[in-house]
């Protein structure tokens, strides 16, 4: 009984120390294409419970190119972070490409870790199939057609990462039509293989779908793990 209480007390003290430590870190959250900051609110709330200062930045993803979105959105988000805080990023889909684009042009001196959820790091075959359909660009904007898999396309031109990044890829789809355009396994928008990038610190697949992965409890647990420890919790280590 006494041993159990001592263990419980140690756990609570450890959690308290982590929350206190996290107060020196800001997490910038960047949503994906044709989404908004609403999609990341659950994740944001849990990050705040863990002590992080958060900037869940809403940007006009369907209005401008990746280059302009990255420059404007990330510059503005950084201006909202607390001075001298470590800067982490958690991104969904195209949000990860914005981070890669920004860091190809800028140095963030106090950059921490980056967690990308379902990023088209090698582009998406869905874009290859649909980019020449006028309604696709009309609805999704100029950034959408930059996310194809061509060697000269933006995702591949950005090259390897030189910062600490962990990637979570989904293996389930709610859109069987789009999945027919993708190599398996996929999340309905991006294949697992195309989420990967040279230089990544860790990569994990989970049975989640592209549009909803950011609200999944297991995904959120893995995000917290990578931000705290620089690695995911893989099944063989559980």
Secondary structure, 3 states (H helix, E strand, C coil): CHHHHHHHHHHHHHHHHHHHHHCCEEEEEECCCCCCHHHHHHHHHHHHHCCCEEEEECCCCCCCCHHHHHHHHHHHHHHCCCCCCEEEEEEECHHHHHHHHHHHHCCCCCEEEEEEECCCCCCCHHHHHHCCCHHHHHHHCCCHHHCCCCCCCHHHHCCCCCCEEEEEEECCCCCHHHHCCCCCCECCCCECHHHCCCCCCEEEEECCCCCCHHHCHHHHHHHHHHHHHCCCCCHHHC
